[in-house]
C-alpha cells in the first residue's frame, strides 16, 4: 500500500478499497501519463463509455486543461455508447440504447483515449473499438480505466490504470462517483469473505 492511500474499510455492501482522495490522485496521475505518452495534448481526445466512464473522461479533460491550458476540455471530450456492438444482446435484448457524442474536434487522425471505470473481461472495450471503427479513423486508440480487476477474456490491456485490483470472479467491483451516485467517490468490492453479511 502506498503512503497516504486509504486503508480498506468495511461497508454494509462491501469493502472500500479506494476513497475520494485515492480516486483524485489516480486521475491526476493518469492525466500526466496521457500527456507524457502523447508528447503533449495537441491531438488527444477523450471518449467516455457510459455511465461512469463519461464522468471520468470529463474529469480527466479538466486535469489535462490544467496541465496544458491550450487543451479545450469541452471540445475534446465526448461519449461513446456501445450498446448495439455488444456480443451479449441476445442475453439481454432489453438494453436501452444510449447517446454517442463525438468531441467537437472529431476523432479523425486523433489520439482517442477511451475511458471506462472498471476493466474486466474486455468485452465492453471490444464493442467500443467496433463502434469507433464505424465513426472514423483515429491515428491511435488508447485505453484508460480507473480499476483493472483482471479476468480478461480477450487480448485487451489498458494503457493507463488507476489501480490494479486482484479480484475473484465471484466478487463485484463498484465505482461510485459524486456526479452519478450519492455520497463521495469510492471504489467498493462486494462479495469478499471478510465482508460483513456478504453472500458466499
Secondary structure as GFF3:
##gff-version 3
##sequence-region A 1 200
A	DSSP	beta_strand	9	11	.	.	.	ID=ss1
A	DSSP	beta_strand	14	18	.	.	.	ID=ss2
A	DSSP	alpha_helix	20	38	.	.	.	ID=ss3
A	DSSP	beta_strand	44	48	.	.	.	ID=ss4
A	DSSP	alpha_helix	52	67	.	.	.	ID=ss5
A	DSSP	beta_strand	77	79	.	.	.	ID=ss6
A	DSSP	three_ten_helix	83	85	.	.	.	ID=ss7
A	DSSP	beta_strand	111	119	.	.	.	ID=ss8
A	DSSP	alpha_helix	123	133	.	.	.	ID=ss9
A	DSSP	beta_strand	140	148	.	.	.	ID=ss10
A	DSSP	beta_strand	160	164	.	.	.	ID=ss11
A	DSSP	beta_strand	172	176	.	.	.	ID=ss12
A	DSSP	beta_strand	186	190	.	.	.	ID=ss13
###
